[in-house]
Amino acid sequence: MPSPFPGMNPYLENHNLWPSVHHFLISKIAEFLSPLLRPKYIVAVEVRVYETYGENLLVGIPDVTVGRSQTSLNPTSTNVTVAEPRSQPITVEIPIAESIRQGYLEIRDVEKKEVVTVIEILSPVNKRPGDGREAYTAKRKKILGSLTHLVEIDFLRNWQAMPFFSNGIESDYRILVCRSDRLPLADLYAFNLQDKIPKFPIPLKSGDEEPVLDLQNLLHNIYDIAGYDLQIDYSRECVPALSETNAAWVDEVLREQGLR
């Protein structure tokens, strides 16, 4: 069964599904590009590890409150409340480091053994505040300060977009193509939930024919391969939550297709 949406499927952004979506996209992009880039380039799948403490760790709250007694120090003094000592400990939760493995792609020149282009698909660890975003931002700056091209794909509505000078442009999703020889200028493909995902060229060395990446087609293939239609309950609200306008549009699309 194909995805019911013409562009990005917002239900795939759910934290329970996104790691699988990310993995499939990385693999499918590599599979698509590899035969088109041979024999001058290879497509390498790389993995980085983030150490994170999560984003929703809370200190446990006891079911009962500490009891208080009032003791009169003298007939004329005011009453002072004193907490009774607790004989049993309170269970609390502490942050535990979690290792998150995230894949990305490198296009490498076979002869010179150099990285020509890096392709990143953003995950929550890259976008939400914390160590993961700081680590990715540092790597991003390093790439943008080098001779390597950067392709950054953001299919997540949640959290703040990675920085670029957009002159107030806002969108649900975005693809950023940064050519090292054009910086500080870059190509931004900004699109919304109702739009099809735009096709775009993968930058290579000057003079080389650049393959055009059709992420829309790859995403529809992944939807079938992974059986996401069997995993998603479209009668439920989308997580992360949609804006009022997007929620109304999603409801209309799903009702038209008999999924609600």
C-alpha positions as CSV (number, residue, x, y, z in Angstrom):
1,M,0.0,0.0,0.0
2,P,1.5,3.4,-1.0
3,S,1.8,6.3,1.5
4,P,-1.4,8.3,1.5
5,F,0.4,11.6,1.3
6,P,1.8,13.2,-1.8
7,G,5.0,14.4,-0.1
8,M,6.4,13.7,3.4
9,N,4.3,11.4,5.6
10,P,4.2,13.2,9.0
11,Y,3.5,9.9,10.8
12,L,7.0,8.8,9.9
13,E,8.4,11.5,12.2
14,N,7.2,9.6,15.2
15,H,10.1,8.7,17.5
16,N,9.2,5.0,17.3
17,L,9.5,5.0,13.5
18,W,12.1,7.6,12.7
19,P,15.2,5.5,13.4
20,S,14.0,2.9,10.9
21,V,13.1,5.6,8.4
22,H,16.5,7.2,8.8
23,H,18.3,3.9,8.3
24,F,16.3,3.0,5.2
25,L,16.8,6.5,3.6
26,I,20.6,6.3,4.1
27,S,20.7,2.8,2.5
28,K,18.4,3.7,-0.4
29,I,20.3,6.9,-1.2
30,A,23.6,5.0,-1.3
31,E,22.0,2.2,-3.4
32,F,20.7,4.8,-5.9
33,L,23.8,6.9,-6.2
34,S,26.5,4.2,-6.3
35,P,26.0,3.0,-9.8
36,L,25.6,6.5,-11.1
37,L,28.9,7.7,-9.6
38,R,31.1,4.7,-10.6
39,P,34.0,4.5,-11.4
40,K,35.2,8.0,-10.3
41,Y,33.4,8.0,-6.9
42,I,32.3,5.7,-4.2
43,V,29.5,6.2,-1.7
44,A,30.5,5.3,1.8
45,V,28.0,4.8,4.7
46,E,29.6,6.2,7.9
47,V,28.3,6.1,11.5
48,R,28.8,8.6,14.3
49,V,27.9,7.9,17.9
50,Y,26.3,10.6,20.2
51,E,26.3,10.4,23.9
52,T,23.1,11.9,25.2
53,Y,21.2,12.2,28.4
54,G,17.8,12.3,26.8
55,E,15.4,15.1,26.9
56,N,12.6,14.1,29.2
57,L,14.3,12.8,32.4
58,L,12.4,13.8,35.4
59,V,13.1,13.5,39.1
60,G,10.6,11.2,40.8
61,I,7.9,12.8,43.0
62,P,6.8,10.9,46.1
63,D,3.2,9.8,46.4
64,V,2.9,11.3,49.9
65,T,4.1,14.6,51.2
66,V,6.4,15.1,54.2
67,G,4.3,15.3,57.4
68,R,4.6,18.4,59.5
69,S,4.0,19.0,63.2
70,Q,3.6,22.3,65.1
71,T,5.6,22.8,68.2
72,S,5.0,25.7,70.6
73,L,8.4,27.1,71.7
74,N,6.8,29.3,74.4
75,P,3.4,30.7,75.1
76,T,4.2,34.0,73.3
77,S,6.1,32.7,70.3
78,T,4.7,32.1,66.8
79,N,4.2,28.5,65.7
80,V,7.0,27.0,63.6
81,T,6.5,24.0,61.3
82,V,9.2,21.3,61.4
83,A,9.5,18.5,58.8
84,E,9.4,15.1,60.4
85,P,12.5,13.0,59.5
86,R,11.7,10.4,56.8
87,S,12.8,6.9,57.7
88,Q,12.5,5.5,54.1
89,P,14.3,6.9,51.0
90,I,12.5,8.6,48.2
91,T,12.9,6.9,44.8
92,V,14.3,9.4,42.2
93,E,15.5,9.0,38.6
94,I,18.9,10.2,37.5
95,P,20.2,10.9,33.9
96,I,21.8,7.9,32.3
97,A,24.0,8.4,29.3
98,E,22.6,6.8,26.1
99,S,24.6,6.1,23.0
100,I,22.8,6.9,19.7
101,R,24.3,5.7,16.5
102,Q,23.5,7.8,13.4
103,G,24.4,7.1,9.8
104,Y,25.4,9.5,7.1
105,L,26.9,9.3,3.6
106,E,30.2,10.4,2.2
107,I,30.9,10.6,-1.5
108,R,34.6,10.0,-2.0
109,D,37.0,10.5,-5.0
110,V,38.5,7.1,-5.7
111,E,41.8,8.3,-7.1
112,K,42.5,11.1,-4.6
113,K,40.9,9.4,-1.5
114,E,39.2,12.6,-0.5
115,V,35.7,13.4,0.7
116,V,33.8,15.4,-2.0
117,T,30.3,15.5,-0.5
118,V,28.7,14.7,2.8
119,I,25.0,13.9,2.9
120,E,23.2,14.3,6.3
121,I,19.7,13.3,7.2
122,L,18.9,15.1,10.4
123,S,17.5,13.2,13.5
124,P,16.1,14.6,16.7
125,V,19.5,14.3,18.4
126,N,20.8,16.8,15.8
127,K,18.0,19.4,16.3
128,R,16.9,19.4,19.9
129,P,18.9,21.4,22.4
130,G,21.8,19.6,24.0
131,D,25.1,17.8,23.4
132,G,23.9,16.2,20.2
133,R,23.0,19.5,18.5
134,E,26.3,21.1,19.7
135,A,28.3,18.2,18.3
136,Y,26.5,18.2,15.0
137,T,26.8,22.0,14.7
138,A,30.5,21.8,15.3
139,K,30.9,19.2,12.5
140,R,28.7,21.2,10.2
141,K,30.9,24.3,10.7
142,K,34.0,22.2,10.0
143,I,32.5,20.9,6.7
144,L,31.3,24.4,5.6
145,G,34.8,25.7,6.3
146,S,36.4,23.1,4.0
147,L,36.3,22.2,0.3
148,T,33.7,19.5,0.9
149,H,30.1,20.0,-0.3
150,L,27.2,19.5,2.2
151,V,23.7,18.2,1.6
152,E,21.5,18.5,4.7
153,I,18.0,16.9,4.6
154,D,15.5,17.9,7.3
155,F,12.3,15.9,7.4
156,L,11.5,16.8,11.0
157,R,9.0,19.6,11.9
158,N,10.0,19.6,15.6
159,W,12.7,21.8,17.1
160,Q,14.6,24.7,15.7
161,A,16.0,24.4,12.2
162,M,19.7,24.4,11.7
163,P,21.0,28.0,11.2
164,F,21.1,29.7,7.8
165,F,20.3,33.2,6.7
166,S,16.8,32.6,5.3
167,N,15.4,36.2,5.2
168,G,12.4,35.0,7.3
169,I,11.6,31.9,5.1
170,E,9.7,29.3,7.2
171,S,8.7,25.8,6.1
172,D,7.8,22.5,7.5
173,Y,10.7,20.8,5.9
174,R,13.9,21.8,4.1
175,I,16.8,20.5,2.0
176,L,20.0,22.6,2.0
177,V,22.6,22.1,-0.7
178,C,25.9,23.8,0.1
179,R,28.5,23.9,-2.6
180,S,31.9,24.7,-1.2
181,D,32.8,26.9,-4.2
182,R,29.6,29.0,-3.8
183,L,29.7,29.7,-0.1
184,P,28.4,31.7,1.7
185,L,25.5,31.2,-0.8
186,A,23.6,27.9,-0.8
187,D,20.5,26.4,-2.4
188,L,17.6,26.0,0.0
189,Y,14.6,23.8,-1.0
190,A,11.9,24.8,1.4
191,F,8.6,22.9,1.3
192,N,5.6,22.1,3.4
193,L,3.6,19.1,4.3
194,Q,1.2,19.5,1.4
195,D,4.0,19.7,-1.2
196,K,5.9,17.0,-3.0
197,I,9.5,16.6,-2.0
198,P,11.6,18.5,-4.6
199,K,14.2,16.8,-6.6
200,F,17.8,18.2,-6.4
201,P,21.3,17.6,-7.8
202,I,24.1,16.1,-5.7
203,P,27.1,18.4,-6.0
204,L,30.4,16.8,-7.2
205,K,33.6,18.1,-8.5
206,S,33.5,20.8,-11.2
207,G,32.7,19.5,-14.6
208,D,31.3,16.1,-13.5
209,E,27.7,15.2,-14.3
210,E,25.6,15.5,-11.1
211,P,22.9,12.9,-10.4
212,V,19.5,14.2,-9.5
213,L,18.1,12.7,-6.2
214,D,14.4,12.0,-6.1
215,L,13.7,11.5,-2.4
216,Q,10.0,11.4,-3.0
217,N,10.3,8.2,-5.0
218,L,12.7,6.7,-2.5
219,L,10.4,7.5,0.4
220,H,7.5,5.9,-1.3
221,N,9.6,2.7,-1.9
222,I,10.7,2.7,1.7
223,Y,7.1,3.0,2.9
224,D,6.3,-0.3,1.0
225,I,9.4,-2.2,1.9
226,A,9.2,-1.4,5.7
227,G,5.4,-2.0,5.7
228,Y,4.7,1.3,7.5
229,D,1.0,1.0,6.4
230,L,0.9,-2.0,8.8
231,Q,2.5,-0.1,11.6
232,I,0.7,3.2,11.5
233,D,-2.7,3.8,12.9
234,Y,-4.1,6.7,11.0
235,S,-7.1,7.0,13.2
236,R,-4.8,8.4,15.9
237,E,-3.5,12.0,16.0
238,C,-0.1,12.5,14.5
239,V,3.0,12.7,16.8
240,P,4.6,15.2,16.8
241,A,1.4,17.2,16.8
242,L,0.4,19.1,13.6
243,S,-0.5,22.7,13.3
244,E,-4.2,23.5,13.1
245,T,-4.0,24.0,9.3
246,N,-1.9,20.9,8.7
247,A,-4.1,18.8,11.0
248,A,-7.2,19.8,9.0
249,W,-5.5,18.9,5.7
250,V,-4.2,15.6,7.0
251,D,-7.7,14.7,8.2
252,E,-9.2,15.5,4.8
253,V,-6.6,13.4,3.0
254,L,-7.0,10.4,5.3
255,R,-10.8,10.5,5.1
256,E,-10.7,10.7,1.3
257,Q,-8.7,7.5,1.3
258,G,-10.8,5.7,3.8
259,L,-8.2,5.7,6.5
260,R,-10.3,7.5,9.0
